[in-house]
Amino acid sequence: MEIKKNNTVGFSMFARLIIALAVFALLSCSRQNGQAAKTTGAELRYGFPTEPATLDPLDPANTADGRSILFNVFEGLVKPDTTGRLLPCAAESWTIEQGGLVYNFTLRNGVLFHDGSPLTSADVKFTLETAGEAGFPGFTQIEKIETNGARNLRVMLKNPDPEFLPYLTIGIVKAGNTERGTIVCGTGPFYVESYSVQQNLILRRFDNYWRRNMPEMDAFQNDQEKSQGVPLEKVTIVFLADSNSLILGLLGGSIDGASLTGSLAQQLNPEQFDIVPGWSATVQVLALNNAQPKLNDVRVRQAINYGIDTQEIIDTAFFGRGEPSRSPIIPGLSMYYEESLKDAYPPDPVRARELLAEAGFGGTGDTQLSLEITVPSNYTMHVDTAQVIASQLEKIGVSAAIKQVDWASWLSGVYRERRYEATIISLDAVTISPRSFLSRYRSNSSSNFMNFNSADFDSVYDRTLVETDEETRIALYKEAQKIISDLAAGVYIQDIVGFKAFRAGTFGGVLNYPLYVIDFDSMYKTGT
């Protein structure tokens, strides 16, 4: 295969070599399965605003868009359907003992990796242990894992955990694979055929996927019309960092579909495009770096909260489509969501100015609070939000400057190195659990890029990990949300309504999950 040259300025020969080796390694997995690349079947060219930070499902630093792509490549012991119900996947069945202290799994027979090798209990053991070593929430609680033959696994936890099962949606990798970012080998419905950095990633249908020809497993898809169309054989994910390029690609026909924000979807003619709405299952937040000197005073962070009108943001930047949150978890998790937080910080410019004055900041001159809001430029919705917020903060005497950076710079400078004052981003959950939203706020979490630090929160959060009574656990989750709100870790705006757009009458089977994922296996082609 010809390796395409990356024309990025300053891109070293060494980096090109690494990419070449990476593409070769990707192919080494997909070609071993004996499945020749096909030219028949349906193809979808789909536009994405960002590319994955990694193709390793066990890397906590991966992005929401990265995880949404890998949803099609890797599968776990269990898998959610569109209602959030967890269904058997690689695990055929399981039992829970001692109030959630011990989990016993029987693996499904006939599950194959993309290289043709069978999935075994050793692969699952390696995956869960690696996830724990990487610091994934939930997996650090594993005390011991025992295997009994190729298909039986016993997982023992340090403390009973009735919410352990949702974490087992994590993608299973082959035992001993320490180069998962380049040797991408899962058991999902698609395998990675090639990856050209900054250009595209090609997924190819895996014909030996265990669920092929198993109509009794349609509960995963909830889609009875798929038989009327042609299943996807190939998906080319095209990376278009410029949001205008997504629209131009759709209008010009270079891509068949794309994930869009509301402002972009408004630019399309509904007679020419099928536009499918759905909750993003993420929390859009103005994240505040709590360790910054000007922001480590809770009164300043509270003032910023009082100065921001989240409904105005939704009305102005999202055409009125969005679910206000004011909490670090999505309202869709209604059992756990603390409803009272919607009224925790009603817009109150007077109160905001009072708090700023108490913290030593005036509205003008040398004592005026300045705030730099770093925004990933490829996300139009966050740029639009930043503009509304800057205008709102001006009304309380805060001078806000918007700094747009590319996605790679945001990941390195903001998320990993935490060199920022404020940023706007959407935070997703790896699992369908409030714990997945809240775990990043624990003071020692590697994902705590907001540098939030509260001994009270840590204590309450830790109690949720071991509490077996459901009502008590729900109360603890709500208490944890209140602590984050009271200390104003950030400004929690909304669960954004996202859109998937396709040329009219060409593709069907688009499903919405209570996770930030895109399911290409459920989709089919209906027209030309």
C-alpha positions as CSV (number, residue, x, y, z in Angstrom):
1,M,0.0,0.0,0.0
2,E,1.2,3.5,-0.8
3,I,1.7,5.6,2.2
4,K,0.4,9.1,1.6
5,K,2.8,11.9,2.4
6,N,1.8,14.2,5.2
7,N,2.3,17.8,4.1
8,T,2.2,19.4,7.6
9,V,4.8,22.1,7.9
10,G,7.7,20.9,10.0
11,F,6.6,17.3,9.9
12,S,9.8,15.3,10.3
13,M,11.0,12.3,8.3
14,F,11.0,10.4,11.6
15,A,7.3,11.2,12.1
16,R,6.5,10.1,8.5
17,L,8.3,6.8,9.2
18,I,6.3,6.3,12.3
19,I,3.1,6.8,10.4
20,A,4.2,4.4,7.7
21,L,5.0,1.8,10.3
22,A,1.6,2.4,12.0
23,V,-0.3,1.9,8.8
24,F,1.6,-1.3,8.1
25,A,0.8,-2.5,11.6
26,L,-2.8,-1.8,11.1
27,L,-2.9,-3.8,7.9
28,S,-1.0,-6.7,9.6
29,C,-4.0,-7.4,11.8
30,S,-6.7,-7.0,9.2
31,R,-5.0,-9.1,6.5
32,Q,-4.3,-12.1,8.7
33,N,-8.0,-13.0,9.0
34,G,-8.1,-14.3,5.4
35,Q,-10.8,-11.9,4.4
36,A,-10.0,-10.3,1.1
37,A,-10.9,-6.7,0.6
38,K,-14.2,-6.5,-1.3
39,T,-15.3,-4.1,-4.0
40,T,-19.0,-4.9,-3.7
41,G,-21.4,-3.8,-1.0
42,A,-22.3,-0.3,0.3
43,E,-19.8,2.3,1.2
44,L,-20.3,5.3,3.4
45,R,-18.0,8.3,3.4
46,Y,-18.5,10.1,6.7
47,G,-17.1,13.4,7.9
48,F,-15.7,13.8,11.4
49,P,-14.4,17.1,12.9
50,T,-11.6,15.4,14.8
51,E,-9.5,12.3,14.5
52,P,-8.8,9.9,17.4
53,A,-6.1,10.7,19.9
54,T,-5.3,7.0,19.8
55,L,-6.7,3.8,18.4
56,D,-6.0,2.0,21.8
57,P,-9.3,1.4,23.6
58,L,-7.3,1.1,26.9
59,D,-5.8,4.5,26.7
60,P,-7.7,6.9,29.1
61,A,-6.5,9.9,27.0
62,N,-8.6,9.0,24.0
63,T,-11.3,11.6,22.9
64,A,-15.0,11.2,22.7
65,D,-14.8,11.1,18.9
66,G,-12.1,8.5,19.1
67,R,-14.2,6.3,21.4
68,S,-17.2,6.7,19.1
69,I,-15.2,5.3,16.2
70,L,-13.7,2.5,18.2
71,F,-17.3,1.5,19.2
72,N,-17.4,-0.3,15.8
73,V,-14.0,-2.0,16.2
74,F,-13.9,-3.3,19.8
75,E,-16.5,-4.9,22.0
76,G,-16.7,-5.7,25.7
77,L,-18.2,-8.4,27.8
78,V,-21.5,-6.5,27.7
79,K,-22.8,-3.9,25.3
80,P,-25.6,-1.3,25.6
81,D,-28.6,-1.1,23.4
82,T,-30.3,2.2,22.5
83,T,-32.3,2.3,25.8
84,G,-29.1,1.9,27.9
85,R,-29.9,-1.7,28.8
86,L,-26.7,-3.9,29.0
87,L,-26.9,-7.0,26.9
88,P,-24.6,-10.0,26.7
89,C,-21.8,-9.5,24.2
90,A,-18.5,-11.4,24.5
91,A,-19.9,-12.8,27.7
92,E,-22.7,-15.2,27.1
93,S,-23.8,-15.1,30.7
94,W,-22.7,-14.1,34.2
95,T,-23.6,-14.4,37.8
96,I,-22.9,-12.0,40.7
97,E,-22.0,-13.3,44.2
98,Q,-21.6,-11.8,47.6
99,G,-23.5,-8.6,46.9
100,G,-21.3,-7.5,44.0
101,L,-18.0,-8.7,45.4
102,V,-17.5,-11.6,42.8
103,Y,-18.5,-11.7,39.2
104,N,-18.4,-15.0,37.2
105,F,-18.5,-14.9,33.4
106,T,-19.0,-17.5,30.7
107,L,-17.6,-16.3,27.4
108,R,-19.5,-16.7,24.1
109,N,-18.3,-19.5,21.9
110,G,-17.1,-18.4,18.4
111,V,-16.1,-14.9,19.1
112,L,-13.1,-14.1,16.8
113,F,-10.5,-11.3,16.7
114,H,-10.0,-9.6,13.4
115,D,-6.9,-11.7,12.8
116,G,-9.0,-14.9,13.1
117,S,-7.9,-16.0,16.5
118,P,-10.5,-16.9,19.1
119,L,-11.2,-14.7,22.1
120,T,-10.4,-16.4,25.3
121,S,-10.5,-15.8,29.0
122,A,-6.8,-14.9,28.9
123,D,-7.6,-11.9,26.6
124,V,-10.3,-10.7,29.0
125,K,-8.0,-11.0,32.0
126,F,-5.3,-9.1,30.2
127,T,-7.7,-6.4,29.2
128,L,-9.2,-5.8,32.6
129,E,-5.8,-5.8,34.3
130,T,-4.4,-3.4,31.8
131,A,-7.4,-1.1,32.2
132,G,-6.8,-1.1,36.0
133,E,-3.1,-0.3,35.5
134,A,-4.1,2.6,33.3
135,G,-6.3,4.0,36.0
136,F,-9.7,3.5,34.3
137,P,-12.5,4.1,36.9
138,G,-14.0,0.9,38.1
139,F,-11.0,-1.4,37.2
140,T,-8.8,-0.2,40.0
141,Q,-11.2,-2.0,42.3
142,I,-10.2,-5.4,40.9
143,E,-8.5,-7.5,43.6
144,K,-7.9,-10.7,41.5
145,I,-8.9,-12.4,38.3
146,E,-9.0,-16.1,37.8
147,T,-9.5,-18.0,34.5
148,N,-10.8,-21.5,34.3
149,G,-10.3,-22.8,30.8
150,A,-10.8,-20.7,27.6
151,R,-14.3,-19.6,28.4
152,N,-14.7,-19.0,32.1
153,L,-13.6,-16.0,34.2
154,R,-13.9,-15.0,37.8
155,V,-13.4,-11.4,38.8
156,M,-13.0,-10.6,42.5
157,L,-13.2,-7.0,43.7
158,K,-11.7,-5.3,46.7
159,N,-15.1,-4.1,47.8
160,P,-18.6,-5.0,46.6
161,D,-19.5,-2.9,43.6
162,P,-23.1,-3.2,42.2
163,E,-22.2,-0.8,39.4
164,F,-19.2,-2.8,38.1
165,L,-21.0,-4.3,35.1
166,P,-21.3,-1.0,33.0
167,Y,-17.5,-0.7,33.0
168,L,-17.3,-4.0,31.2
169,T,-18.3,-2.4,27.9
170,I,-14.6,-1.5,27.5
171,G,-13.2,-3.0,24.4
172,I,-11.4,-6.4,24.7
173,V,-7.9,-6.6,23.2
174,K,-5.6,-9.6,22.6
175,A,-3.5,-10.7,25.5
176,G,0.0,-9.5,25.3
177,N,-0.7,-6.7,22.8
178,T,1.4,-3.8,24.1
179,E,1.3,-1.9,20.8
180,R,-2.4,-1.4,20.7
181,G,-2.1,2.1,19.2
182,T,-0.8,0.6,16.0
183,I,-1.8,-3.1,16.1
184,V,-5.5,-2.5,16.2
185,C,-7.2,-5.9,16.7
186,G,-10.7,-6.2,18.2
187,T,-13.8,-8.4,17.9
188,G,-16.2,-5.8,16.6
189,P,-18.3,-5.6,13.4
190,F,-15.6,-3.6,11.6
191,Y,-11.8,-3.8,11.4
192,V,-9.4,-0.9,10.7
193,E,-8.2,-1.4,7.2
194,S,-6.0,1.7,7.1
195,Y,-5.3,5.0,8.8
196,S,-3.9,8.1,7.0
197,V,-3.2,10.7,9.6
198,Q,-5.0,14.0,9.1
199,Q,-6.8,12.4,6.1
200,N,-9.0,9.4,6.8
201,L,-9.5,6.1,8.6
202,I,-11.1,3.2,6.7
203,L,-13.2,0.6,8.4
204,R,-14.0,-2.7,6.6
205,R,-16.9,-5.1,7.4
206,F,-15.7,-8.1,9.4
207,D,-17.6,-11.0,7.9
208,N,-16.5,-13.4,10.7
209,Y,-18.1,-11.1,13.3
210,W,-19.9,-13.4,15.8
211,R,-23.3,-11.7,15.5
212,R,-23.6,-12.2,11.7
213,N,-26.5,-14.4,10.8
214,M,-27.9,-14.3,14.4
215,P,-31.3,-12.7,14.0
216,E,-32.0,-13.4,17.7
217,M,-29.4,-10.7,18.5
218,D,-31.4,-7.9,16.8
219,A,-32.0,-6.4,20.2
220,F,-28.7,-4.6,19.7
221,Q,-30.0,-2.8,16.7
222,N,-33.8,-2.4,17.2
223,D,-34.0,-1.9,13.5
224,Q,-36.3,-4.2,11.4
225,E,-35.8,-2.3,8.2
226,K,-32.1,-3.2,7.7
227,S,-33.1,-6.1,5.5
228,Q,-34.5,-3.6,3.0
229,G,-31.2,-2.0,2.4
230,V,-27.6,-2.9,1.7
231,P,-25.3,-3.3,4.8
232,L,-22.2,-1.2,4.9
233,E,-19.1,-3.0,3.6
234,K,-16.8,-0.1,3.9
235,V,-16.8,3.1,5.9
236,T,-14.3,5.9,5.1
237,I,-14.1,8.4,7.9
238,V,-12.9,11.6,6.5
239,F,-11.3,14.1,8.9
240,L,-12.3,17.6,8.2
241,A,-11.2,19.9,11.0
242,D,-12.7,23.0,9.4
243,S,-16.5,22.9,10.0
244,N,-17.1,24.7,6.7
245,S,-15.4,21.8,5.0
246,L,-18.0,19.4,6.4
247,I,-20.8,21.4,4.8
248,L,-18.9,21.9,1.5
249,G,-18.2,18.1,1.5
250,L,-21.9,17.3,1.9
251,L,-23.0,19.9,-0.7
252,G,-20.3,18.8,-3.1
253,G,-20.8,15.1,-2.7
254,S,-17.3,14.3,-1.5
255,I,-18.8,12.8,1.7
256,D,-22.2,11.1,2.2
257,G,-22.8,12.0,5.8
258,A,-21.4,13.9,8.7
259,S,-21.8,14.7,12.4
260,L,-22.9,18.3,12.7
261,T,-23.8,20.9,15.3
262,G,-27.1,22.7,15.2
263,S,-25.6,25.8,13.5
264,L,-24.2,23.7,10.7
265,A,-27.3,21.6,10.3
266,Q,-29.3,24.8,9.8
267,Q,-27.3,25.5,6.7
268,L,-28.6,22.3,4.9
269,N,-31.8,22.1,2.9
270,P,-34.0,19.5,4.5
271,E,-35.4,18.5,1.1
272,Q,-31.8,17.5,0.0
273,F,-30.6,16.0,3.3
274,D,-31.9,13.7,6.0
275,I,-31.1,15.3,9.3
276,V,-31.3,13.0,12.3
277,P,-31.2,14.7,15.8
278,G,-30.1,13.1,19.0
279,W,-28.7,13.9,22.4
280,S,-25.0,14.0,22.5
281,A,-25.0,12.4,26.0
282,T,-22.2,14.8,26.9
283,V,-22.0,17.8,29.3
284,Q,-20.9,21.0,27.6
285,V,-18.9,22.9,30.2
286,L,-17.0,26.1,30.6
287,A,-14.1,24.4,32.4
288,L,-12.2,26.6,34.9
289,N,-8.7,25.7,35.9
290,N,-9.1,25.7,39.7
291,A,-5.3,25.8,40.2
292,Q,-4.9,29.1,38.4
293,P,-4.2,31.9,40.9
294,K,-7.1,34.1,39.6
295,L,-9.5,31.1,39.7
296,N,-8.5,29.3,42.9
297,D,-10.9,31.6,44.9
298,V,-14.3,29.9,45.0
299,R,-16.0,33.4,45.0
300,V,-14.5,34.1,41.5
301,R,-15.7,30.8,40.1
302,Q,-19.2,31.4,41.7
303,A,-19.3,34.9,40.2
304,I,-18.6,33.5,36.8
305,N,-21.5,31.1,37.2
306,Y,-23.8,33.9,38.2
307,G,-22.7,35.9,35.2
308,I,-23.5,33.2,32.6
309,D,-27.0,32.6,31.3
310,T,-27.0,29.1,30.0
311,Q,-30.5,29.4,28.4
312,E,-29.3,32.4,26.4
313,I,-26.3,30.3,25.1
314,I,-28.7,27.5,24.0
315,D,-31.1,30.0,22.3
316,T,-28.3,32.0,20.6
317,A,-25.7,29.4,19.6
318,F,-27.9,26.3,19.4
319,F,-31.2,27.6,18.0
320,G,-33.0,26.7,21.2
321,R,-32.1,23.0,21.0
322,G,-30.4,21.8,24.1
323,E,-31.1,20.4,27.6
324,P,-29.8,22.8,30.3
325,S,-27.7,20.9,32.8
326,R,-25.9,23.0,35.5
327,S,-24.6,19.6,36.8
328,P,-21.6,17.6,35.8
329,I,-23.8,14.7,34.7
330,I,-26.4,14.7,32.0
331,P,-30.1,15.2,32.8
332,G,-30.8,11.9,30.9
333,L,-29.5,10.0,33.9
334,S,-32.7,11.1,35.6
335,M,-32.4,8.6,38.5
336,Y,-29.1,10.2,39.6
337,Y,-29.4,13.7,38.3
338,E,-29.8,16.4,41.0
339,E,-32.6,18.5,39.5
340,S,-32.3,21.3,42.0
341,L,-29.0,22.4,40.5
342,K,-30.8,23.8,37.5
343,D,-31.6,26.8,39.8
344,A,-28.3,26.8,41.6
345,Y,-26.9,29.9,39.7
346,P,-29.7,31.9,38.2
347,P,-28.3,34.8,36.1
348,D,-27.5,37.5,38.6
349,P,-25.1,40.2,37.4
350,V,-25.4,42.1,40.7
351,R,-24.5,39.1,42.8
352,A,-21.6,38.3,40.4
353,R,-20.1,41.8,40.8
354,E,-20.4,41.5,44.6
355,L,-18.5,38.2,44.7
356,L,-15.8,39.6,42.4
357,A,-15.4,42.6,44.6
358,E,-15.1,40.4,47.7
359,A,-12.3,38.5,45.9
360,G,-10.5,41.8,45.1
361,F,-11.6,42.3,41.5
362,G,-13.1,45.5,40.3
363,G,-14.9,46.1,37.1
364,T,-12.2,48.3,35.4
365,G,-8.5,49.1,35.5
366,D,-5.8,47.1,37.1
367,T,-8.2,45.3,39.4
368,Q,-10.4,44.0,36.5
369,L,-10.5,40.2,36.1
370,S,-9.3,39.0,32.8
371,L,-10.0,35.5,31.5
372,E,-8.5,33.7,28.5
373,I,-10.9,31.1,27.1
374,T,-9.1,28.5,25.0
375,V,-11.3,26.8,22.5
376,P,-10.7,24.0,20.0
377,S,-11.2,25.8,16.7
378,N,-12.6,22.7,14.9
379,Y,-15.7,22.7,17.2
380,T,-17.9,25.5,15.9
381,M,-20.4,25.0,18.7
382,H,-17.7,25.7,21.3
383,V,-16.4,28.7,19.5
384,D,-20.0,30.1,19.2
385,T,-20.5,29.4,22.9
386,A,-17.3,31.2,23.8
387,Q,-18.5,34.3,21.9
388,V,-21.8,34.4,23.8
389,I,-20.0,33.8,27.2
390,A,-17.5,36.6,26.5
391,S,-20.4,39.0,25.9
392,Q,-22.1,37.9,29.1
393,L,-19.0,38.2,31.2
394,E,-18.4,41.7,30.0
395,K,-21.6,42.7,31.7
396,I,-20.2,41.7,35.1
397,G,-16.9,43.5,34.5
398,V,-14.8,40.5,33.3
399,S,-12.7,40.9,30.2
400,A,-12.7,37.6,28.4
401,A,-10.4,36.9,25.4
402,I,-11.1,33.9,23.1
403,K,-8.0,31.9,22.0
404,Q,-8.7,29.4,19.3
405,V,-6.3,26.5,18.9
406,D,-6.2,23.4,16.8
407,W,-7.3,20.1,18.3
408,A,-3.8,18.6,18.8
409,S,-2.8,21.8,20.7
410,W,-5.9,21.6,22.9
411,L,-5.3,18.0,23.8
412,S,-1.6,18.6,24.7
413,G,-1.8,22.1,26.2
414,V,-5.2,22.1,27.9
415,Y,-6.2,18.5,28.6
416,R,-2.8,16.8,29.3
417,E,-0.6,19.7,30.5
418,R,-3.4,21.8,32.0
419,R,-1.9,25.1,30.7
420,Y,-5.0,27.2,30.5
421,E,-7.3,29.4,32.4
422,A,-10.7,28.5,31.0
423,T,-11.9,26.3,28.1
424,I,-15.1,25.1,26.6
425,I,-15.5,21.4,25.8
426,S,-18.1,18.6,26.0
427,L,-17.3,15.9,28.5
428,D,-18.6,12.4,27.8
429,A,-18.9,9.2,29.9
430,V,-17.1,6.0,29.0
431,T,-20.0,4.0,30.5
432,I,-23.7,4.5,31.2
433,S,-23.1,5.4,34.9
434,P,-23.0,8.6,36.9
435,R,-19.7,7.4,38.2
436,S,-18.2,7.8,34.7
437,F,-19.1,11.5,34.7
438,L,-18.0,12.2,38.3
439,S,-14.7,10.2,38.5
440,R,-12.7,12.9,36.7
441,Y,-13.3,15.2,39.7
442,R,-11.5,13.1,42.2
443,S,-8.4,15.0,43.2
444,N,-6.0,12.3,42.1
445,S,-7.7,11.4,38.8
446,S,-5.5,11.6,35.7
447,S,-8.5,13.0,33.9
448,N,-9.0,15.9,36.4
449,F,-7.8,18.6,33.9
450,M,-9.8,21.2,35.8
451,N,-7.6,20.6,38.9
452,F,-10.7,20.4,41.1
453,N,-9.7,19.5,44.7
454,S,-12.1,18.8,47.4
455,A,-11.6,16.3,50.3
456,D,-15.4,16.3,50.9
457,F,-16.1,15.3,47.3
458,D,-13.4,12.6,47.4
459,S,-14.9,11.2,50.5
460,V,-18.5,11.1,49.1
461,Y,-17.3,9.8,45.8
462,D,-15.3,7.0,47.4
463,R,-18.4,6.0,49.4
464,T,-20.3,5.5,46.1
465,L,-17.8,2.9,45.1
466,V,-18.6,0.6,48.0
467,E,-22.3,1.4,48.9
468,T,-24.5,-1.5,48.0
469,D,-27.9,0.0,48.9
470,E,-29.2,1.7,45.8
471,E,-31.2,4.5,47.4
472,T,-28.2,5.4,49.6
473,R,-25.9,5.4,46.5
474,I,-28.3,7.6,44.6
475,A,-28.3,10.1,47.5
476,L,-24.5,10.1,47.6
477,Y,-24.3,10.8,43.8
478,K,-26.6,13.8,44.3
479,E,-24.5,15.0,47.2
480,A,-21.4,14.7,45.1
481,Q,-23.0,16.9,42.4
482,K,-24.0,19.5,45.0
483,I,-20.4,19.7,46.2
484,I,-19.1,20.3,42.7
485,S,-21.8,22.9,42.2
486,D,-21.2,24.7,45.5
487,L,-17.5,24.9,44.8
488,A,-18.2,26.0,41.2
489,A,-15.7,23.7,39.5
490,G,-16.9,25.0,36.2
491,V,-20.0,26.3,34.5
492,Y,-22.1,23.3,33.4
493,I,-24.2,24.4,30.4
494,Q,-26.1,21.6,28.6
495,D,-26.4,18.3,27.0
496,I,-26.0,19.3,23.4
497,V,-28.4,18.2,20.6
498,G,-26.2,16.8,17.9
499,F,-27.2,16.0,14.3
500,K,-26.2,13.4,11.7
501,A,-26.8,14.5,8.2
502,F,-27.0,12.3,5.0
503,R,-27.9,13.0,1.4
504,A,-31.7,12.5,1.3
505,G,-32.9,8.9,0.8
506,T,-29.4,7.3,0.7
507,F,-28.8,5.8,4.2
508,G,-30.9,4.5,7.0
509,G,-30.6,2.7,10.3
510,V,-29.2,5.6,12.3
511,L,-29.4,4.8,16.0
512,N,-29.0,7.0,19.1
513,Y,-27.5,5.6,22.2
514,P,-27.2,7.1,25.7
515,L,-23.5,7.2,25.0
516,Y,-21.5,9.3,22.7
517,V,-21.0,6.7,19.9
518,I,-21.9,6.2,16.3
519,D,-23.0,2.7,15.2
520,F,-22.1,1.9,11.6
521,D,-23.2,-1.7,11.9
522,S,-26.8,-0.7,12.3
523,M,-26.7,1.4,9.1
524,Y,-27.5,0.5,5.6
525,K,-27.7,2.1,2.1
526,T,-31.2,2.6,0.7
527,G,-30.5,4.6,-2.5
528,T,-27.9,6.2,-4.7
